Amino acid sequence: MSEIDKVQSEYESFLPRFKSAIISTVSEQGIPNASYAPFVSDESKNIYIYVSGLAKHTQNLYANPHVSVLLIEDESQSKQIFARRRLNFDCTATLIERDTNHWLTIVDQFQARFGEIIGVLRDLPDFRIFQLTPDAGRFVIGFGAAYHINGDNLNQLVQIRSE
């Protein structure tokens, strides 16, 4: 297996390892906020978050749909703290209308993945599902091993080289 094939394989298996993502949003006043949310994803690498309308990050998504998503290797699993494996996507958030077929499909995926808590959240009218659609990204597996991900083909990695 070639080096790029190994990296590609690791990239393809990285997202499914996580149950929650760090999300960064920006308020109407331009103030950044970092938070996290449990998620499910689809084959197109869209990430769906199920969040309370009372949360700061949800209010920020209404004001500014641009969100950064970060999945990062646990510190205890990292061989080098300065080079933790990580995947980030620059995304655009779209609200999924409640009780539509799309919403029902996604909430069922949340139920399958996270269990009975979703039955409780389903009945809370302030909870919303946002689809986070990646526009671009970066996959880093170590020093000098960073790969750009273009939104036109989220499955293709392009190694970033210093000039």
C-alpha positions in Angstrom: 0.0 0.0 0.0 1.4 3.4 -1.0 1.8 6.2 1.6 -1.0 8.2 0.1 -3.2 5.1 0.2 -2.5 4.7 3.9 -3.3 8.4 4.5 -6.5 8.1 2.5 -7.5 5.0 4.4 -6.9 6.8 7.7 -8.9 9.8 6.5 -11.8 7.6 5.6 -11.9 6.0 9.0 -11.2 9.1 11.1 -14.7 10.8 11.1 -16.6 7.7 12.1 -14.4 7.2 15.2 -16.0 10.3 16.9 -19.3 10.8 18.5 -18.9 14.5 19.1 -17.2 17.4 17.4 -15.8 20.7 18.6 -17.6 23.5 16.8 -16.6 27.1 16.4 -19.2 29.7 15.7 -19.3 33.5 15.5 -21.9 35.8 17.0 -23.6 38.7 15.2 -21.1 41.0 17.0 -18.2 38.9 15.7 -17.4 37.3 19.0 -16.1 33.7 18.5 -17.4 30.8 20.6 -16.0 27.3 20.8 -18.3 24.5 22.0 -19.0 20.9 21.1 -22.0 18.8 19.9 -22.7 15.2 19.4 -23.2 14.4 15.7 -24.2 12.0 13.0 -22.8 12.2 9.5 -23.8 10.9 6.1 -21.9 9.5 3.1 -21.4 13.0 1.7 -19.5 14.0 4.9 -22.3 16.3 6.0 -22.3 16.6 9.8 -25.6 16.9 11.6 -25.8 18.4 15.1 -28.9 18.3 17.4 -28.7 21.4 19.6 -30.8 23.4 22.0 -32.1 26.7 20.7 -31.0 28.2 24.0 -27.3 27.4 23.4 -24.9 30.2 22.4 -23.7 28.2 19.4 -27.2 27.8 18.1 -27.9 31.5 18.3 -24.6 32.1 16.5 -25.6 29.7 13.7 -28.8 31.8 13.1 -26.7 35.0 13.0 -23.8 33.6 11.0 -24.0 30.2 9.2 -20.3 29.7 8.9 -18.9 27.1 11.4 -15.7 25.3 11.8 -15.8 21.7 12.9 -12.8 20.0 14.6 -12.3 16.4 15.3 -9.0 15.8 17.2 -7.2 12.7 18.5 -7.5 12.3 22.3 -4.4 13.6 24.1 -3.9 10.3 25.8 -3.7 8.5 22.4 -1.3 11.0 20.9 2.3 10.1 20.3 3.2 13.8 20.1 1.1 16.5 21.7 2.3 19.1 19.2 1.1 17.0 16.3 -2.2 15.5 17.3 -4.1 13.9 14.4 -7.0 16.1 13.5 -9.6 16.8 10.9 -11.3 20.1 10.4 -13.9 21.3 8.0 -15.1 24.8 7.2 -18.8 24.4 6.9 -22.1 26.2 6.1 -24.9 25.5 8.5 -28.5 24.9 7.3 -31.5 24.4 9.6 -33.4 21.1 8.9 -37.1 21.9 9.3 -38.7 19.9 12.1 -40.9 17.0 11.3 -39.9 16.8 7.6 -38.9 13.5 6.1 -35.2 14.7 6.2 -35.5 15.7 9.9 -37.2 12.3 10.8 -34.4 10.4 9.0 -31.7 12.3 10.8 -33.3 12.1 14.3 -33.7 8.4 13.8 -30.0 8.2 13.1 -29.4 10.1 16.4 -31.7 7.7 18.2 -29.8 4.7 16.8 -26.4 6.2 17.7 -27.1 7.8 21.1 -30.1 5.9 22.5 -33.0 6.9 24.7 -31.8 10.5 25.4 -32.9 11.3 21.9 -36.5 10.2 22.8 -36.5 12.9 25.4 -34.9 15.6 23.2 -37.3 14.8 20.4 -40.1 16.1 22.5 -38.3 19.4 23.5 -39.5 22.1 21.0 -36.3 24.1 21.4 -34.0 21.4 20.0 -33.0 21.9 16.4 -31.0 19.9 13.8 -28.5 21.7 11.7 -26.8 20.2 8.7 -23.1 21.4 8.5 -22.0 21.1 4.9 -18.2 21.1 4.4 -16.8 23.7 2.0 -13.2 22.7 2.5 -11.0 21.1 5.1 -7.7 19.9 6.4 -6.5 16.5 7.6 -3.3 16.6 9.7 -1.6 13.3 10.8 1.8 14.7 12.0 4.6 17.2 11.3 4.8 17.9 7.6 1.8 15.6 7.0 -1.1 18.0 6.3 -3.6 17.5 3.5 -6.0 19.9 2.0 -9.6 18.8 1.3 -11.5 20.6 -1.4 -15.2 21.0 -1.1 -15.6 19.9 -4.7 -14.3 16.4 -3.8 -14.3 15.8 -0.1 -12.8 12.4 -0.6 -9.6 13.6 -2.3 -6.6 14.6 -0.2 -4.0 17.0 -1.6 -0.7 17.1 0.4 0.2 20.6 1.6 3.9 21.2 0.8 6.1 24.1 2.0 7.4 26.3 -0.8 
